[in-house]
């Protein structure tokens, strides 16, 4: 049996179809929670807290948003009561989100935390330092209703946009948030909305750093616990692409959530280039059930070592992936642990 750190990003979709709180967050998380109880597994929940902040702002004007706020809070408290960990996940585009005619409309000018004001104003959520400070306070005030000593100590940047870390360091340090899990080793992404490149980052499952995530500092204040990734050879990736299209063509249509991940951005790679890459380059995949299927997840599972970090999004769970998790948990192939449990061993 492998012990795996399980982290989930507790959030809605981006784009024009965010999906509903019940279908994309509450129900899939409830199903996941039920599965984890099979072998007393635990997880860390990275809570998209600025969504909740916007619900707090608008709940008196829209009864449905108040209902969303209430069910989210109830589930977060239930998770904590059952021994799960809740930490900070920030998508600042929520600060500009407008709710009109029963749907969310987004601007993405401030999708990246770094695009907030650098003014040293801890009381203004539109500043970097204020956003992190106020978000921490909201999470702690909520959870301390049932767990008085609860503190936020870990962070995952929305869209994995942690860099340049130096611009966030002061705010994180002020709030005593010293653990990050935003790096997806050897992965990169280039588009107009969010770009990152983790190709040259330390190939370690745990390391300390100070000012730069690319440089290991043995006595650094900060800890990086990256999302585990696996390189898939070209021929195996071709096989998985074939299986996905032929054996599992409707996989995403059977997910628990609704909504779409599409955003109006330009894809910088033409289809022809994507096809060439498929035939010539190894693919790097996160250790996740997101958009995966039995054969591919089995391959990833066999490749990752003990105490790897797995990421999943409740909004992307479906009957197939829930079935996979049930199989691995009930057969004791995996025991999931939370970040605090892991840090007791390695921190």
FIMIKE-543712 format. One line per 8 residues: number of its first residue (from 1); their letters; for each residue x, z, y of N, C-alpha, C. Coordinates in steps of 0.1 Angstrom, whole numbers. Layout:
<atoms>
NUM = a = X:Z:Y:X:Z:Y:X:Z:Y; ...
</atoms>
This chain:
<atoms>
1 = xxxxxxxx = 8:0:-12:0:0:0:9:0:12; 5:-9:22:13:-9:34:6:-1:45; 13:6:53:8:13:65:10:3:77; -1:0:83:-1:-9:94:-7:-3:107; -1:-5:118:-7:0:131:-18:-10:135; -30:-5:136:-41:-14:140:-45:-11:154; -44:-22:162:-49:-21:176:-59:-32:179; -70:-28:186:-80:-38:189:-82:-39:204
9 = xxxxxxxx = -85:-51:209:-88:-53:223:-103:-53:225; -108:-42:231:-122:-40:232:-127:-46:245; -133:-59:243:-135:-67:255:-145:-78:253; -151:-84:263:-159:-96:263:-150:-108:263; -156:-120:262:-149:-132:263:-146:-135:278; -137:-144:280:-135:-150:293:-145:-162:294; -144:-170:305:-151:-182:306:-166:-181:310; -173:-192:308:-187:-193:312:-196:-185:303
17 = xxxxxxxx = -192:-183:291:-201:-176:282:-194:-163:277; -196:-152:283:-189:-140:280:-194:-134:267; -206:-138:263:-212:-131:252:-218:-117:257; -226:-111:248:-232:-98:252:-224:-86:247; -226:-75:254:-219:-63:250:-222:-59:236; -235:-60:233:-239:-56:219:-233:-65:208; -233:-78:210:-229:-87:200:-214:-89:199; -207:-88:211:-193:-90:211:-184:-77:210
25 = xxxxxxxx = -190:-66:213:-183:-53:214:-189:-43:204; -201:-39:207:-207:-27:200:-209:-30:185; -216:-40:181:-219:-43:167:-206:-46:159; -197:-55:163:-185:-57:155:-176:-45:154; -175:-37:165:-167:-25:164:-174:-15:155; -187:-14:155:-194:-5:146:-191:-9:131; -192:-22:128:-189:-26:115:-174:-24:111; -165:-26:120:-151:-23:117:-149:-8:115
33 = xxxxxxxx = -155:0:123:-154:15:121:-159:19:107; -170:13:103:-175:16:89:-165:13:79; -158:1:80:-148:-3:70:-136:7:70; -132:11:82:-120:20:83:-122:33:76; -135:37:75:-138:50:69:-136:49:54; -134:37:48:-132:36:34:-120:43:29; -109:43:37:-97:50:32:-91:59:44; -101:63:53:-97:72:64:-86:66:73
41 = xxxxxxxx = -87:53:75:-78:46:84:-82:49:99; -72:48:107:-74:50:122:-69:38:130; -73:37:142:-68:26:150:-67:30:165; -60:22:172:-59:24:187:-68:13:194; -77:17:202:-86:9:209:-81:6:224; -77:-6:227:-73:-9:240:-85:-13:248; -90:-4:256:-103:-5:263:-102:-13:276; -109:-24:277:-109:-32:289:-117:-25:300
49 = xxxxxxxx = -110:-16:306:-116:-5:314:-122:-11:328; -116:-22:333:-122:-27:345:-135:-34:343; -138:-38:331:-152:-42:328:-161:-30:330; -158:-19:324:-166:-7:325:-167:-2:340; -156:-3:348:-155:0:362:-166:-8:369; -166:-21:366:-176:-30:373:-190:-26:369; -192:-22:357:-206:-18:353:-210:-5:360; -200:4:363:-203:16:371:-207:12:385
57 = xxxxxxxx = -201:2:390:-204:-2:404:-218:-8:405; -222:-16:395:-234:-24:396:-246:-18:388; -245:-7:381:-255:-2:372:-268:2:379; -267:6:392:-280:9:399:-288:-3:403; -281:-15:404:-288:-27:408:-294:-34:396; -288:-33:384:-292:-40:372:-293:-31:360; -305:-29:356:-308:-20:345:-301:-24:332; -299:-37:330:-292:-41:318:-277:-38:318
65 = xxxxxxxx = -271:-37:330:-257:-33:331:-256:-18:329; -266:-11:333:-265:4:330:-266:6:315; -275:-2:309:-276:0:294:-263:-4:287; -256:-14:292:-243:-18:287:-233:-6:289; -233:-1:301:-223:10:304:-226:22:295; -238:25:292:-242:37:284:-237:35:270; -240:23:264:-237:21:250:-222:20:248; -215:15:258:-200:14:257:-195:29:257
73 = xxxxxxxx = -199:37:266:-194:50:267:-198:58:254; -210:56:249:-214:63:237:-204:59:225; -201:46:224:-193:42:213:-178:47:215; -173:47:227:-160:52:229:-159:66:225; -168:74:229:-168:88:226:-170:91:211; -178:82:204:-179:83:190:-166:80:183; -159:70:188:-146:66:182:-136:78:183; -136:84:195:-127:95:197:-130:107:188
81 = xxxxxxxx = -144:110:186:-148:121:178:-143:118:163; -142:105:159:-138:102:146:-123:100:144; -116:104:154:-101:105:153:-94:92:157; -101:83:164:-94:71:168:-88:73:182; -79:65:186:-72:66:198:-77:55:208; -78:59:221:-83:49:231:-72:49:242; -68:36:246:-58:35:256:-62:24:266; -53:21:275:-56:12:286:-53:-3:284
89 = xxxxxxxx = -63:-11:287:-62:-25:287:-68:-30:300; -60:-38:308:-65:-42:321:-66:-58:322; -78:-62:326:-81:-76:330:-86:-75:345; -77:-76:355:-81:-75:369:-91:-85:374; -94:-96:367:-104:-105:372:-118:-99:373; -120:-87:365:-133:-80:366:-135:-75:380; -125:-73:388:-126:-67:402:-134:-77:410; -133:-90:407:-140:-100:415:-152:-106:408
97 = xxxxxxxx = -156:-100:397:-167:-106:389:-180:-103:396; -188:-114:396:-202:-113:402:-212:-115:391; -223:-107:391:-234:-108:381:-246:-114:388; -249:-126:383:-260:-134:389:-268:-140:379; -282:-139:380:-291:-145:371:-288:-142:356; -284:-129:354:-282:-124:340:-269:-129:334; -259:-133:342:-246:-137:336:-235:-134:345; -223:-133:340:-211:-130:348:-205:-143:352
105 = xxxxxxxx = -200:-143:365:-193:-154:370:-179:-148:375; -169:-155:371:-155:-150:373:-147:-159:383; -138:-153:390:-127:-160:397:-115:-155:390; -105:-163:389:-93:-159:382:-80:-158:391; -83:-157:404:-71:-155:413:-63:-143:410; -70:-133:406:-63:-120:403:-64:-116:388; -63:-126:380:-64:-124:365:-51:-116:361; -40:-118:368:-28:-111:365:-27:-99:373
113 = xxxxxxxx = -23:-87:367:-22:-75:374:-13:-76:386; -2:-84:384:8:-85:395:3:-92:408; -9:-98:407:-15:-105:418:-22:-95:427; -24:-83:423:-30:-73:432:-20:-69:443; -24:-62:453:-16:-58:464:-5:-49:460; 7:-50:466:18:-41:463:18:-29:472; 8:-28:480:7:-16:489:7:-3:481; 14:7:486:15:20:479:3:28:483
121 = xxxxxxxx = -8:24:477:-21:32:480:-28:35:467; -26:47:462:-31:51:449:-46:52:449; -53:52:461:-67:53:461:-74:40:462; -67:29:462:-73:16:464:-71:8:451; -82:5:444:-81:-2:431:-76:-16:432; -76:-21:444:-71:-35:447:-55:-36:448; -49:-24:447:-34:-24:446:-30:-22:432; -18:-26:429:-13:-24:415:-13:-9:411
129 = xxxxxxxx = -7:-1:420:-6:14:417:-20:20:417; -29:16:426:-42:21:426:-50:17:413; -49:5:409:-56:0:398:-53:7:385; -40:9:383:-35:17:371:-39:31:372; -38:37:384:-41:51:385:-56:54:384; -65:46:390:-79:48:389:-84:45:375; -79:35:369:-83:31:355:-79:43:345; -68:48:347:-64:60:339:-74:71:341
137 = xxxxxxxx = -77:74:353:-86:85:356:-100:83:350; -105:70:351:-118:67:345:-118:70:330; -108:65:323:-107:67:308:-106:82:305; -97:89:312:-95:103:309:-108:111:312; -114:109:324:-126:116:327:-137:114:317; -138:102:312:-148:99:302:-146:106:289; -134:105:284:-131:111:271:-129:126:271; -125:131:283:-124:146:284:-137:153:283
145 = xxxxxxxx = -148:146:283:-161:152:281:-162:159:267; -154:153:258:-155:158:244:-141:163:239; -130:158:247:-116:161:243:-109:165:255; -109:177:260:-104:181:273:-90:178:276; -81:177:266:-67:175:269:-63:160:267; -73:151:266:-69:137:263:-62:131:274; -51:123:271:-44:116:282:-41:102:277; -41:93:287:-37:79:285:-22:78:286
153 = xxxxxxxx = -16:73:275:-1:72:275:3:58:271; -6:48:268:-2:35:263:-10:24:271; -4:12:271:-9:1:279:-8:-12:272; -17:-21:274:-16:-35:270:-21:-43:281; -13:-52:286:-17:-61:297:-26:-71:293; -36:-74:301:-46:-85:298:-38:-98:297; -41:-106:287:-34:-119:285:-20:-118:281; -15:-105:278:-1:-102:275:8:-104:287
161 = xxxxxxxx = 2:-104:299:9:-107:311:16:-94:317; 26:-90:309:33:-77:313:45:-80:322; 49:-93:323:61:-96:331:57:-102:344; 65:-100:355:78:-91:355:74:-76:354; 80:-70:344:77:-56:342:81:-47:354; 92:-51:361:97:-43:372:86:-41:383; 76:-50:384:66:-49:394:55:-39:390; 55:-35:377:45:-25:372:51:-12:369
169 = xxxxxxxx = 64:-11:368:71:1:364:68:13:372; 68:12:385:66:24:393:52:30:391; 42:21:390:28:26:388:26:32:374; 32:26:364:31:31:350:38:45:349; 50:45:355:58:58:355:51:69:362; 45:66:374:37:76:381:26:82:373; 20:74:364:9:78:356:13:83:342; 26:84:340:32:88:327:27:80:316
177 = xxxxxxxx = 26:67:318:23:57:307:36:51:303; 42:55:292:55:51:288:55:41:276; 44:39:270:43:30:258:36:17:261; 42:6:259:36:-7:261:35:-14:247; 24:-22:247:22:-31:235:16:-44:239; 24:-51:248:19:-64:254:28:-76:249; 39:-73:242:48:-84:238:43:-89:224; 42:-102:223:39:-109:210:52:-117:207
185 = xxxxxxxx = 60:-111:198:73:-116:196:74:-131:192; 83:-138:200:86:-153:198:74:-162:201; 64:-156:207:53:-165:211:54:-169:226; 48:-180:229:48:-184:243:35:-192:246; 31:-192:258:19:-199:262:21:-204:277; 17:-216:279:18:-222:293:5:-228:297; -1:-223:307:-13:-229:313:-15:-223:326; -25:-228:333:-27:-225:347:-32:-210:349
193 = xxxxxxxx = -38:-205:338:-44:-192:340:-34:-181:336; -28:-182:324:-19:-172:320:-7:-178:312; 5:-175:316:17:-180:310:26:-168:306; 31:-169:294:41:-159:290:51:-166:280; 63:-160:279:73:-165:270:81:-154:264; 78:-150:251:85:-139:245:95:-144:234; 100:-156:236:109:-162:226:123:-154:225; 128:-150:236:141:-143:236:141:-128:237
201 = xxxxxxxx = 130:-122:233:128:-108:233:134:-101:220; 138:-89:221:144:-82:209:134:-83:197; 140:-87:186:133:-88:173:132:-75:167; 126:-65:173:125:-52:168:110:-47:168; 106:-39:159:93:-34:159:91:-22:167; 102:-17:172:101:-5:181:114:-5:189; 114:-4:202:126:-2:210:123:4:223; 134:10:229:133:16:242:139:7:252
209 = xxxxxxxx = 133:8:265:139:-1:275:136:7:289; 141:1:299:141:8:312:134:-2:323; 141:-12:327:137:-21:337:132:-34:332; 138:-38:321:135:-51:315:131:-50:301; 121:-57:297:116:-57:283:125:-65:274; 134:-73:280:143:-81:272:156:-73:268; 158:-61:274:171:-54:272:168:-41:266; 173:-38:254:172:-26:247:181:-15:253
217 = xxxxxxxx = 175:-4:257:182:7:262:179:20:253; 189:24:246:187:35:236:180:47:242; 183:51:254:177:62:260:167:59:271; 162:47:271:152:42:281:139:51:281; 133:52:293:121:60:294:109:53:287; 109:40:286:97:32:281:100:28:267; 88:26:260:89:22:246:80:9:245; 86:-1:238:78:-13:235:75:-13:220
225 = xxxxxxxx = 63:-14:216:59:-16:202:52:-30:202; 59:-41:199:53:-54:200:43:-57:189; 34:-67:192:25:-72:182:33:-80:172; 31:-77:159:39:-84:149:35:-98:148; 45:-107:146:43:-121:144:50:-126:132; 46:-137:127:52:-143:115:54:-158:118; 66:-163:114:69:-177:115:64:-184:102; 56:-194:104:51:-202:93:58:-215:92
233 = xxxxxxxx = 64:-218:81:71:-231:79:62:-243:81; 67:-254:84:60:-266:87:50:-270:76; 55:-271:64:46:-276:53:35:-266:50; 38:-253:51:27:-243:48:17:-244:60; 22:-246:72:13:-247:83:4:-259:82; 9:-270:77:1:-282:74:-10:-279:64; -6:-272:53:-16:-267:43:-27:-259:49; -23:-249:58:-33:-240:64:-42:-248:73
241 = xxxxxxxx = -37:-258:80:-45:-266:89:-55:-274:81; -51:-279:69:-60:-287:60:-71:-277:55; -67:-266:50:-77:-256:45:-87:-252:56; -82:-250:68:-91:-246:79:-101:-256:81; -97:-269:81:-107:-279:85:-116:-283:73; -111:-282:61:-119:-287:49:-127:-275:43; -120:-264:40:-126:-253:33:-134:-244:42; -129:-242:55:-136:-233:64:-139:-239:77
249 = xxxxxxxx = -147:-250:77:-150:-257:90:-159:-250:99; -167:-240:93:-177:-233:102:-173:-218:103; -160:-215:102:-156:-201:102:-160:-194:115; -157:-201:126:-160:-194:139:-175:-193:142; -183:-202:136:-197:-201:139:-203:-189:132; -196:-183:122:-201:-172:115:-196:-158:120; -189:-159:132:-184:-146:138:-196:-137:142; -193:-124:143:-203:-114:147:-207:-116:162
257 = xxxxxxxx = -197:-119:170:-200:-120:184:-205:-134:188; -209:-135:201:-213:-147:207:-204:-150:218; -207:-161:226:-198:-164:237:-187:-173:234; -179:-176:244:-169:-186:243:-156:-181:249; -145:-185:244:-132:-182:250:-127:-192:259; -135:-203:262:-131:-214:270:-131:-210:285; -120:-215:291:-119:-213:306:-115:-227:311; -119:-229:324:-115:-242:329:-101:-243:334
265 = xxxxxxxx = -92:-247:324:-78:-248:327:-74:-261:321; -62:-266:326:-57:-279:320:-48:-276:309; -50:-283:298:-41:-282:286:-29:-291:289; -17:-285:289:-6:-293:293:0:-301:281; -5:-299:269:-1:-307:258:-12:-317:254; -8:-329:252:-17:-339:247:-19:-338:232; -30:-343:227:-33:-342:213:-22:-348:205; -16:-359:209:-5:-365:202:7:-356:200
273 = xxxxxxxx = 10:-348:211:21:-339:211:18:-327:202; 5:-323:202:2:-312:193:3:-316:178; 0:-329:175:1:-334:162:16:-335:158; 24:-339:167:39:-340:164:44:-326:161; 40:-316:169:45:-302:167:40:-297:154; 28:-300:150:23:-296:137:32:-301:126; 37:-313:127:45:-319:116:60:-316:117; 65:-310:128:79:-309:130:84:-294:133
281 = xxxxxxxx = 75:-286:137:79:-273:142:72:-261:134; 80:-251:132:74:-239:126:64:-233:136; 54:-226:131:44:-220:140:45:-205:139; 44:-199:150:45:-184:151:30:-179:152; 26:-170:143:13:-165:143:13:-150:144; 4:-145:152:2:-130:152:-3:-125:139; 0:-113:136:-6:-106:124:-20:-102:128; -30:-109:124:-43:-107:128:-53:-113:119
289 = xxxxxxxx = -66:-109:120:-77:-115:113:-83:-125:122; -80:-125:135:-87:-134:145:-86:-149:141; -97:-155:139:-98:-169:135:-90:-173:123; -88:-163:114:-80:-165:102:-89:-166:90; -84:-169:78:-91:-170:66:-83:-165:55; -89:-163:43:-83:-156:32:-68:-160:29; -66:-172:27:-52:-177:23:-42:-174:33; -45:-177:46:-36:-175:57:-33:-160:59
297 = xxxxxxxx = -44:-152:59:-42:-137:61:-33:-131:50; -36:-136:37:-28:-131:26:-13:-134:28; -10:-146:33:4:-150:36:10:-141:46; 3:-139:57:8:-130:68:10:-116:62; 1:-111:55:2:-97:49:14:-96:41; 17:-106:32:29:-105:24:42:-106:31; 42:-112:43:54:-113:51:58:-102:60; 48:-94:64:50:-83:74:55:-71:67
305 = xxxxxxxx = 64:-63:73:69:-51:67:59:-39:70; 62:-28:64:55:-16:66:56:-12:81; 45:-6:86:45:-2:100:45:-14:110; 41:-25:106:39:-36:115:27:-33:124; 26:-41:135:14:-39:144:5:-51:142; -8:-48:139:-18:-58:138:-27:-57:150; -31:-69:155:-41:-69:166:-53:-77:161; -65:-72:166:-77:-80:164:-86:-77:176
313 = xxxxxxxx = -96:-86:177:-106:-85:188:-120:-85:181; -127:-74:183:-141:-73:177:-149:-85:179; -148:-91:191:-156:-103:195:-153:-115:185; -141:-115:179:-138:-126:170:-140:-123:155; -145:-111:152:-148:-108:138:-160:-116:133; -160:-119:120:-171:-126:114:-173:-121:100; -182:-126:93:-185:-121:79:-173:-123:70; -166:-134:72:-154:-137:63:-143:-127:66
321 = xxxxxxxx = -140:-125:79:-128:-116:82:-132:-101:79; -145:-98:81:-149:-84:78:-148:-82:63; -151:-92:55:-149:-92:40:-135:-90:36; -126:-97:43:-112:-95:40:-107:-81:43; -111:-75:54:-108:-62:57:-113:-52:47; -125:-54:43:-131:-45:33:-123:-46:20; -119:-58:16:-111:-59:4:-98:-52:5; -91:-54:16:-77:-48:17:-78:-33:19
329 = xxxxxxxx = -89:-28:25:-90:-13:27:-95:-7:14; -105:-12:8:-111:-6:-4:-102:-6:-16; -93:-16:-16:-84:-17:-27:-70:-11:-24; -70:-4:-13:-58:3:-8:-46:-5:-7; -48:-18:-3:-36:-26:1:-31:-23:14; -40:-18:23:-36:-14:37:-42:0:40; -34:8:47:-39:20:54:-35:18:68; -46:17:77:-43:15:91:-41:29:98
337 = xxxxxxxx = -32:29:107:-29:41:115:-29:37:130; -31:47:138:-31:45:153:-17:46:159; -16:42:171:-3:43:178:2:58:178; -6:68:182:-1:82:182:5:86:168; -2:81:157:3:85:144:16:78:141; 18:66:146:31:59:144:42:66:152; 38:70:164:48:76:173:53:90:168; 44:96:160:49:109:154:60:107:145
345 = xxx = 60:95:139:71:92:129:83:86:136; 81:77:146:92:70:152:95:73:167; 86:80:173:87:82:187:97:92:191
</atoms>
